[in-house]
Amino acid sequence: MTDHTAYRIESDSLGSLSVPQDAYYGIHTARAKDNFRAGGRPANLLLLLAIVRVKQAAAEVNGRIHALPQKKAQAILEACREILEGRLDAHLIVDAYQGGAGTSSNMNVNEVIANRSIELLGGVKGDYSIIHPIDDVNLHQSTNDVYPTALRIAVIPLLRQLSEELAALQEAFQAKEREYADLLRLGRTQLMDALPILAGQSFGACAKATARDRWRLYKSEERLREINIGGTAVGTGMNAPLDYIYAMADVLRELTGLGLYRSDFPMDTTQNMDVFVEVSGLLKAAAVNLLKISSDFRLLSSGPAGGIGEYILPAVQAGSSIMPGKVNPVIAEMLGSVAMRVIANDTAVTLAAASGQLELNAFTPVLAEALLESLELLLRGVPLFRERCLSSLTLDEARCREHVERSGVMAAATIAYLGYDTASELAKAAAASGRPLEQLLLEGGWMTGKQIHKVLHPLEVTKPGIPGRSQWTVRNMEGGLSQDELE
C-alpha cells in the first residue's frame, strides 16, 4: 500500500527524522513513539494535562518577567488553553511505560504546545524559529521539576473526589445500619457460628472502616501540596531566575485552585517519592477494607438455597449461559477486582519509589501510572458498588431469625445464670435438634418465659454487659439460679 502521508524533516542532536506534516508533536515524540511501545497506550491524560498547566504557568510568569516576548507568551497561553479544552488529545501519544523519568512526556507536551503556538502566529508546524519547544515552552524548566509538580496537580483533585465518594459510601452504610437496627443476625468468627449481633451493627462496622479511609486520604493532601517547580534538574534551581522561581507556585495555585506551595528544599522533592508511596499505601488500606466488604457481601448472599442467603443483593446481570435463573454477586465481585488491582498497584509504586537513585527517580512514570490508575479505579468502582449493590441491598429477615434459632448461640447469654457447662449442653442440644433454645430452657425448667424474654432480648445480647443483668441477680457461687430469678 502506498503511503500518501506528507512529512516534514526535523533534526536533533541524534540526527534527522521524518515527522507527519499534520502532527503537532515533533522529533522527540516521534523517537519516543518508536522506542516506547510496551504499554500500548499513552501516559495518563490527567498527568499530561497537568504538565500543560505547568507550561501555562511558566508562560505567564516568563511573560511577566520579560523572559519571553509577549507575543510568544500569549501564543503559548492560547495553545495551552486549547489543549486543556481537549482539542489536541490525539497528539499526546508517548507510551505510559517509558524510560527517562518522564522526559518524553514532557517533550511531547512541549512540542504540541510549540507547534500549535507556531500556527497561531501564522507559521508552519516544525518552524521552531518562531516558537521553540525547549527554548520557549520549556524555558526555565526541567522535566525533573515539571513532572513531579504535575503529578501532584493530577493527584490532589482525584484524592478530594475519592474522599467525597467514601463519605457517600459511609453514609450509605449508616443508612443500612439504621434500617436494620433491630434485626438479630448470627455473628460468625472463623466462618463458624459465634454470637448474635444486630444486622445494623455489621453495617456500622463497615461505616467506621470507610470513615477512617476517608479521613486518612483527606489528610494526605497536605504533603502533596509541596512542589519542586523552579528546582530545575536536581533541585538547585540552576538556570531559573529567582523571580521566576518565587512566582511559579503562586501562579500555579491560582490556575489550579489547589493550595500549592514552593518546597523549601526542592532537592528533596525532586529525588524522593515517598509522599506518593504514602498516598498509595492509604489507597491500599482502603482497598483492603473494600475487599473485605466485598468478600463479606458475597459470602452472606451465597446460595441462596445452598448457602447463607441472608443478604439479598440486587440482580443486575444474568449469571450463567447454562444455568437458568442463576444470578451472581457481580457488583461485589467488581469491587473486589478493583481492590485487588489497587493493592497490586501499590507494589509498583513502592518499587518505583525505592528504585530512585541519587538526585532523580527514573521510574516516576510507572509510579504515576499506577497511582493514577488506582485513584481512577476507586473513583469509578466505589460509587458503582454504592449505587448498584449496597443501596438496594435487603436482608432475608426470616432466614436471619432461622439461623440464630437453629445455631444455639443464644445459649451464651445464659452463662452468668446457668454456668458454662450447662449453657454448652443446651447449645449443643439446640443445634442437634433444630429446636429453639427458648423451648429447651422452658422444658428443662431452667428459666421462665419472662426470664427468657429478658435475658435473650435482642437488645440485651448485642450490647456490653451481662444480658438481663439489670433485672436479674447473677447466679450464686454454688451454681443455679437464685430464688429471685425463679420468681
C-alpha positions in Angstrom: 0.0 0.0 0.0 1.3 3.4 -1.0 1.9 5.9 1.9 0.4 9.2 0.9 1.2 10.9 4.2 3.1 14.2 3.9 6.1 14.5 6.1 8.4 17.3 7.4 12.0 16.8 8.4 13.1 17.7 11.9 16.5 17.4 13.5 18.0 17.0 16.9 21.4 16.0 18.4 20.9 12.4 17.2 20.2 13.3 13.6 17.1 13.9 11.4 13.7 12.2 11.2 10.6 12.4 9.2 7.5 13.6 11.2 4.0 13.6 9.7 3.2 17.1 8.5 -0.1 17.2 10.3 1.3 16.1 13.6 1.6 18.7 16.4 4.3 16.6 18.0 7.9 16.7 16.9 11.1 14.7 16.6 11.5 13.9 20.3 8.0 12.5 20.4 8.4 10.6 17.2 11.5 8.9 18.6 9.7 8.1 21.8 6.8 6.7 19.8 9.2 4.2 18.2 11.2 3.5 21.3 8.5 3.0 23.9 5.7 0.7 22.9 5.4 -1.7 25.8 2.2 -0.3 27.3 0.3 0.1 24.1 -1.4 3.2 25.4 -0.4 6.8 26.1 0.5 8.1 29.5 -2.4 9.1 31.7 -4.2 12.1 30.2 -4.7 13.7 33.6 -1.0 13.8 34.1 -0.3 15.2 30.6 -2.9 18.0 31.2 -1.3 18.8 34.5 2.0 19.2 32.6 0.2 21.6 30.3 -0.9 23.5 33.4 2.7 23.9 34.4 3.6 25.2 30.9 0.7 27.6 31.2 2.0 29.0 34.5 5.6 29.2 33.1 4.5 31.1 30.0 2.5 33.6 32.2 5.5 34.1 34.6 8.1 34.3 31.9 6.0 36.8 30.0 5.5 38.8 33.2 9.3 38.9 34.0 10.0 39.7 30.3 12.0 36.5 29.7 9.6 35.8 26.8 8.3 38.4 24.4 4.6 39.0 25.0 3.7 37.7 21.5 5.3 34.4 22.2 3.9 34.1 25.7 0.3 34.8 24.6 0.6 32.3 21.8 1.8 29.6 24.2 -1.0 30.5 26.7 -3.6 30.2 23.9 -2.2 26.8 22.8 -2.3 25.6 26.4 -5.9 26.7 26.7 -6.9 24.7 23.6 -5.1 21.6 24.8 -6.8 21.9 28.2 -10.1 22.0 26.4 -9.3 18.6 24.8 -8.7 19.7 21.3 -5.3 18.1 20.8 -5.5 14.9 22.9 -4.8 12.7 19.8 -1.2 14.2 19.7 -0.3 13.3 23.3 0.9 9.9 22.3 4.0 8.8 24.3 3.6 5.4 25.8 2.8 5.1 29.5 5.8 2.9 30.1 8.8 5.0 29.1 12.3 5.5 30.3 13.8 8.9 31.1 12.0 9.9 34.2 9.2 11.4 32.1 11.3 13.4 29.7 9.5 12.0 26.7 6.0 13.0 28.0 7.4 16.5 28.9 8.8 16.9 25.4 5.6 15.6 23.9 3.7 18.4 25.6 6.4 21.0 24.8 6.2 20.1 21.1 2.4 20.1 20.8 2.3 23.5 22.5 5.1 24.8 20.4 3.6 23.7 17.0 0.1 24.9 17.9 1.6 28.3 19.0 3.5 28.5 15.7 0.2 28.1 13.8 -1.4 30.7 16.0 1.4 33.1 15.0 0.8 32.3 11.3 3.7 29.9 10.9 4.0 26.3 9.7 4.4 23.4 12.1 8.1 22.5 12.6 9.4 26.1 12.2 10.9 26.3 15.6 12.5 29.7 14.8 9.0 31.1 15.7 8.4 29.1 18.9 10.9 26.6 20.2 9.8 23.6 22.3 12.7 23.9 24.7 13.9 27.5 24.5 10.4 29.0 24.8 7.9 26.4 26.0 10.3 24.7 28.4 12.0 28.0 29.4 13.5 27.9 33.0 12.2 24.3 33.4 13.4 20.7 33.6 11.4 17.5 33.3 12.7 16.9 36.8 10.7 19.7 38.4 7.8 19.8 35.9 6.9 16.1 36.2 6.8 15.7 40.0 4.9 19.0 40.2 2.4 18.0 37.5 1.9 14.6 39.2 0.8 16.4 42.4 -1.5 18.6 40.5 -3.1 15.5 38.9 -3.4 13.5 42.1 -4.9 16.1 44.5 -8.2 16.6 42.8 -8.7 12.9 42.5 -7.9 12.5 46.2 -10.6 15.1 47.0 -13.1 13.4 44.8 -12.4 10.0 46.3 -12.7 11.4 49.8 -16.2 12.6 48.8 -17.1 9.2 47.4 -16.0 7.4 50.5 -18.1 9.9 52.5 -21.1 8.9 50.4 -20.3 5.2 50.9 -20.1 5.8 54.7 -23.5 7.4 54.7 -24.9 4.5 52.7 -23.6 2.1 55.2 -25.1 4.2 58.0 -28.5 4.2 56.3 -28.4 0.4 56.3 -27.3 0.5 59.9 -30.4 2.4 60.8 -32.6 0.3 58.5 -31.6 -3.0 60.2 -31.0 -1.7 63.7 -33.4 -4.2 65.3 -32.8 -7.3 63.2 -31.0 -10.1 65.0 -28.4 -11.9 62.9 -26.0 -14.7 63.5 -22.5 -13.4 64.1 -19.7 -15.6 62.8 -16.0 -16.0 63.6 -13.6 -18.1 61.6 -16.7 -18.8 59.4 -18.3 -20.6 62.4 -21.4 -19.6 64.4 -20.3 -17.2 67.2 -22.6 -14.7 69.0 -25.7 -12.9 67.9 -25.4 -9.4 66.5 -27.8 -6.8 65.2 -27.6 -6.7 61.4 -27.3 -3.0 61.6 -24.1 -3.3 63.7 -22.3 -5.1 60.9 -23.1 -2.2 58.6 -22.0 0.2 61.3 -18.6 -1.5 61.3 -18.3 -1.0 57.6 -19.2 2.6 58.0 -16.5 3.1 60.6 -13.8 1.5 58.4 -14.9 3.7 55.5 -14.8 6.8 57.7 -11.1 6.0 58.6 -10.2 5.6 55.0 -11.9 8.9 54.1 -10.1 10.8 56.8 -6.7 9.3 56.1 -6.9 10.2 52.4 -8.2 13.7 53.1 -5.2 14.4 55.4 -2.7 13.0 53.0 -3.2 16.0 50.7 -1.2 18.2 53.0 2.1 16.8 51.9 1.2 16.7 48.3 0.8 20.4 48.1 4.6 21.0 48.4 6.0 21.3 44.8 9.6 21.5 43.5 8.9 23.7 40.4 11.8 26.1 40.0 14.3 23.4 41.2 15.1 22.5 37.6 17.2 19.4 37.1 18.5 18.4 40.5 16.7 20.8 42.8 19.3 23.6 43.0 17.4 25.9 40.7 20.2 26.4 38.2 19.1 28.3 35.0 15.9 29.5 36.7 15.9 33.2 37.9 14.6 33.9 41.4 11.7 36.0 40.3 10.5 33.1 38.1 11.0 30.6 41.0 9.1 32.5 43.6 6.2 33.4 41.2 5.6 29.9 39.8 4.0 28.4 43.0 1.7 31.5 43.3 0.5 31.3 39.6 0.0 27.5 39.8 -2.0 28.0 42.9 -4.3 30.5 41.1 -4.6 28.4 38.0 -5.4 25.1 39.8 -7.3 26.3 42.8 -5.0 24.0 44.9 -3.1 25.1 48.0 0.3 24.5 46.4 3.4 26.0 47.9 7.1 26.1 47.0 9.3 23.5 48.6 11.9 25.0 51.0 14.3 22.2 49.8 13.5 21.3 46.2 16.3 18.8 46.0 14.3 16.5 48.4 11.1 16.9 46.5 12.9 16.2 43.2 14.5 12.9 44.1 12.3 11.4 46.9 8.9 9.9 46.0 7.8 8.8 49.5 4.9 11.2 49.5 3.3 9.2 46.7 4.1 5.9 48.5 2.2 7.3 51.5 -0.9 8.1 49.3 -0.7 4.8 47.6 -0.4 3.0 50.9 -3.5 4.7 52.1 -5.3 3.7 48.9 -4.2 0.2 49.6 -5.6 0.4 53.1 -8.9 1.5 51.7 -8.8 -1.3 49.1 -8.1 -3.9 51.9 -11.3 -2.7 53.6 -13.3 -2.8 50.4 -12.0 -6.3 49.5 -13.1 -7.5 52.9 -16.5 -5.9 52.5 -16.8 -7.4 49.0 -16.0 -10.8 50.4 -18.5 -10.5 53.3 -21.3 -9.5 50.9 -20.6 -12.4 48.6 -20.5 -14.9 51.5 -23.6 -13.6 53.2 -25.5 -13.7 49.9 -24.2 -17.1 49.0 -26.6 -19.8 47.8 -29.2 -18.7 48.5 -30.7 -22.2 49.0 -27.4 -23.9 49.5 -25.5 -21.1 51.2 -26.0 -18.5 53.9 -28.5 -16.5 51.9 -29.1 -13.7 54.5 -28.2 -10.8 52.1 -30.3 -10.4 49.0 -28.2 -8.5 46.5 -29.9 -6.7 43.6 -30.0 -8.8 40.4 -28.2 -6.7 37.8 -26.8 -9.3 35.5 -27.8 -12.8 34.2 -25.4 -15.1 35.9 -24.9 -18.0 33.6 -25.1 -19.1 30.0 -26.0 -22.7 31.0 -27.7 -22.4 34.4 -31.2 -20.8 34.0 -32.1 -18.2 36.6 -28.6 -18.0 38.2 -27.7 -14.6 39.5 -24.2 -13.8 40.7 -22.9 -11.1 43.1 -21.2 -9.3 40.2 -21.1 -5.8 41.6 -19.4 -7.1 44.8 -17.0 -9.1 42.6 -16.3 -5.9 40.6 -15.4 -4.1 43.8 -13.1 -6.9 44.8 -11.4 -6.8 41.5 -10.8 -3.0 41.8 -9.4 -3.5 45.3 -7.1 -6.3 44.1 -5.7 -4.0 41.3 -5.2 -1.1 43.8 -3.3 -3.4 46.1 -1.1 -4.6 43.2 -0.5 -1.1 42.0 0.8 -0.2 45.5 3.6 -2.7 44.9 4.5 -0.9 41.7 4.5 2.5 43.4 6.7 1.1 46.2 9.2 -0.5 43.9 9.4 2.6 41.7 9.9 5.0 44.6 12.6 2.7 46.1 14.4 2.4 42.8 15.3 6.1 42.5 19.0 6.8 42.6 20.9 9.9 43.7 19.3 13.1 42.5 16.5 11.7 40.4 14.0 8.9 40.2 13.9 7.4 36.7 10.9 5.3 37.4 8.4 8.1 38.2 6.4 7.4 35.1 5.4 3.9 36.2 4.7 5.2 39.7 2.5 7.9 38.2 0.6 5.4 36.0 0.0 3.0 38.9 -1.1 5.7 41.4 -3.4 7.5 39.0 -4.9 4.2 37.9 -5.7 3.3 41.5 -7.4 6.6 42.1 -9.4 6.4 38.9 -10.4 2.7 39.6 -11.6 3.6 43.1 -13.4 6.7 41.9 -15.4 4.6 39.4 -15.8 1.4 41.4 -16.9 2.8 44.8 -20.0 4.7 43.5 -20.9 1.7 41.3 -20.9 -0.5 44.4 -22.9 2.0 46.5 -25.5 2.7 43.8 -25.9 -0.8 42.3 -25.4 -3.1 45.3 -25.4 -1.5 48.7 -28.3 0.9 48.4 -30.6 -1.7 47.0 -29.5 -4.5 49.3 -32.1 -6.2 51.5 -31.9 -8.8 54.2 -33.9 -12.0 54.4 -35.3 -11.5 57.9 -36.8 -14.9 58.2 -33.5 -16.5 57.2 -31.6 -14.4 59.7 -34.0 -15.5 62.5 -33.8 -19.1 61.5 -30.1 -19.2 61.6 -30.0 -17.6 65.1 -32.6 -20.0 66.4 -31.1 -23.2 65.0 -27.5 -22.3 66.0 -27.8 -22.4 69.7 -25.6 -19.3 70.0 -28.0 -17.6 72.3 -27.0 -20.0 75.0 -24.0 -17.8 75.6 -26.4 -15.3 77.2 -27.3 -17.8 79.9 -23.8 -18.4 81.1 -24.0 -16.0 84.0 -27.1 -17.7 85.3 -26.7 -21.4 84.4 -22.9 -21.8 84.2 -20.7 -22.5 81.1 -21.2 -26.3 81.2 -25.0 -26.2 81.3 -25.1 -23.5 78.7 -22.8 -25.5 76.4 -25.1 -28.6 76.7 -28.1 -26.5 75.9 -26.4 -25.0 72.8 -25.4 -28.5 71.5 -28.9 -29.8 72.1 -30.5 -26.9 70.3 -28.1 -27.3 67.3 -28.6 -31.0 67.2 -32.4 -31.0 67.4 -33.0 -27.8 65.5 -35.3 -26.7 68.3 -35.2 -23.1 69.6 -33.2 -22.6 72.7 -36.1 -20.9 74.4 -38.1 -24.1 74.1 -35.3 -26.2 75.7 -35.0 -23.6 78.6 -38.7 -23.8 79.3 -39.0 -27.6 79.0 -36.0 -28.1 81.3 -37.2 -25.6 83.8 -34.1 -23.5 83.5 -35.9 -20.3 83.1 -39.5 -18.9 83.0 -40.9 -17.3 79.9 -40.5 -13.9 81.5 -36.9 -14.6 82.3 -36.2 -15.9 78.8 -37.7 -12.8 77.3 -35.5 -10.5 79.3 -32.2 -12.4 79.1 -32.5 -13.3 75.4 -33.9 -10.0 74.2 -32.0 -8.8 71.0 -31.0 -5.5 72.6 -29.6 -7.4 75.7 -27.5 -9.9 73.8 -25.9 -7.3 71.5 -24.6 -4.7 74.0 -21.8 -4.7 76.6 -22.5 -6.4 79.9 -24.4 -9.4 81.1 -27.7 -9.9 79.2 -30.6 -9.1 81.5 -28.4 -8.3 84.5 -30.3 -5.1 85.2 -33.3 -7.3 86.0 -31.6 -10.4 87.5 -29.2 -11.4 90.2 -26.2 -13.2 88.8 -26.2 -16.9 89.8 -24.7 -17.6 93.3 -21.4 -19.2 93.9 -22.9 -22.7 94.4 -24.4 -22.6 90.9 -28.0 -22.5 89.7 -30.5 -19.6 89.8 -31.3 -17.6 92.9 -34.8 -17.6 94.3 -35.3 -14.1 93.0 -34.5 -15.3 89.5 -37.0 -18.1 89.7 -39.9 -15.8 90.6 
